[in-house]
Amino acid sequence: MPFSFKRGRAATDERLAELEATVAAIHRSQAVIEFQLDGTILTANTNFLKTVGYSLDEIRGRHHSMFADPDFARSDEYKQFWLNLGRGEFFAGKFQRQGKGGVEIWIQGAYNPVFDAAGKPCKVIKFCTDITQAEHERLANEALRRTEAEQGAVVLTLADNLKRLAGGDLTADITAAFDGRFASIKSDYNAALQSLRQAMTEIGQSTQGVHNGSNEITGASEDLSKRTEQQAAALEETAAALDEITATVRRSAEGARAASTAASSTRQEVTRSGEIMRDAIAAMGEIEQSSGKIGQIIGVIDEIAFQTNLLALNAGVEAARAGEAGRGFAVVAQEVRALAQRSAEAAKEIKTLIANSSSQVDRGAKLVSDTGQSLTGIVGRIAEIDTLISEIAQSAHEQATGLNQVNTAINQMDQVTQRNAAMVEEATAAAACLRNEASSLAELVSRFETGAAPAQAVARPAPPAQRPATENPVAAAQSRIAQSFRPGVTVGQDWEEF
């Protein structure tokens, strides 16, 4: 069949028109950009320019790297990418690019090397579609799925740990890796659990301390209650003893006051006796003087008797001379002489008696003088005794007053001690209640597992041994008082010490 040039021309034109229509259809639906083999931009269609946000004049003649991430554009991988395109290799896929202003763009397309008639690559045409919105949606969906998966894992982990925590296990820390915003949940949960564990550990230790302290308080309160009861009994006995002592001292004060009165009366009587003794001494002096005068009178009488005797003798001589006439006168003279002799003898006896009386009067005067001096000394001693008894009476009165005050104070102490005993019983009951509450709290705290070793109970120290009675100050004072007021014991230095 002969060849027709017009017919061949028409077929070519038809084929060319079909190709142009295809290219036009591609340009309508695809973003197209052409590069040299080194990546220099030759041209781009409207779809591509809209996608990247540039005008043709802004990108023509520039390198493809303007659309790539700067770090990626400097990498060896990017350089190798264009070398492979220059060797005619084809690349298709999904690419992340940057538009004007650094806007992130995702495109789905292919880099197609174009060959010349000799079969060598001459340029690169890229056909692509803007999938930015779809990619963002995909990334959002993937992020949502990852978030849901992370949330599910977080919820499961939290549920498991919370279940352990609800069972009292405070060691249920989250050890799984939580990423992103869930990391703060992990750290906050672990921090809260750590704080709770520390708090429960401290509460457990404090509870054990409270339990031990309440045990000690209970024991101490019981011991104090016993000692308070003993002290109350001792105070009661002391109060009774002080009542008796006060009555005894009051009677002693009254007796001392009576003794002081008696001593004052005795002093007055002794003073009067001294005055009487002085009068007696004066009377004895007067008697001594009278005795001297009597002695002188006796001497005169003795001389008179001697003269009478002499005269009677002379009268007898003269009567003898007279004979019978003087016989009667001689008898008279003889009688007178006998009377003179008796008078002389009587005077001599009186003189002897007067001498003896004078000696006795002298001796009596000396004794009376000595008695006067003794009475003077006795008056002084009685005055001192009166002063001492007055001071003793005053001291006894002051002691009775002081003992009355001490008795009042002891009675008040007895009342206060009784009230203290009641308060100690209440404190003991409160301590026992506190011990029970501490035991309950310790039991509650023991339900939690903190990972720490359980606190060991501290043994309560043994109560102090009962002190012997000699170490009790009240009992010691009571003993001293009882010894001081036993019958036959003089109140002296021991009383002052009391």
Secondary structure as GFF3:
##gff-version 3
##sequence-region A 1 498
A	DSSP	alpha_helix	5	29	.	.	.	ID=ss1
A	DSSP	beta_strand	31	35	.	.	.	ID=ss2
A	DSSP	beta_strand	41	44	.	.	.	ID=ss3
A	DSSP	alpha_helix	46	52	.	.	.	ID=ss4
A	DSSP	alpha_helix	56	59	.	.	.	ID=ss5
A	DSSP	three_ten_helix	64	67	.	.	.	ID=ss6
A	DSSP	alpha_helix	70	73	.	.	.	ID=ss7
A	DSSP	alpha_helix	76	86	.	.	.	ID=ss8
A	DSSP	beta_strand	91	98	.	.	.	ID=ss9
A	DSSP	three_ten_helix	100	102	.	.	.	ID=ss10
A	DSSP	beta_strand	104	115	.	.	.	ID=ss11
A	DSSP	beta_strand	121	130	.	.	.	ID=ss12
A	DSSP	alpha_helix	132	166	.	.	.	ID=ss13
A	DSSP	alpha_helix	182	322	.	.	.	ID=ss14
A	DSSP	alpha_helix	327	445	.	.	.	ID=ss15
A	DSSP	three_ten_helix	469	471	.	.	.	ID=ss16
A	DSSP	alpha_helix	473	484	.	.	.	ID=ss17
A	DSSP	alpha_helix	493	497	.	.	.	ID=ss18
###
